[in-house]
């Protein structure tokens, strides 16, 4: 139960941080390199927020972020937006670092309780479809318990 709640909290923190960011540009000369469709989208976004024209609003949502990072000539703006993107959910009440730490602890406990070395091993076993159908893979030798060995475990 705690793991499920923390996983949801992690996602909500990232989403809230993503939605919170906006970059408003009032100087059209800073838009060099962007396709007209991206400029129009940013203009519409600024209008929808009631911003005075001329202004263009960019967010961390995929259509806005990808266009800006792909086409905008201004490296300083790209760096600013990139840093905002990679640092989402790292401050204040939305800081995901303690959430991540607890998720990792709970995943490790879960894997150990189920008899697996770690969470990655558990996920691999669950995702390995041939085990579900009782098939054997000739490319993965098994130990005496029927569990496939990884490289270096032989």
ABEGO torsion letter per residue (X at the ends): XAAAAAAAAAAAAAAAAAAABBBBBABAAAABGBBAAAAAAAAAAAAAAGBBOBBBBBBABAAAAAAAAAABABAAAAAAAAAAAAABGABEAABAAAAAAAAAAAAAAAAAAAGBABAAAAAAAAABAAAAAGBBBAABBBBAAGBBBBBGAX
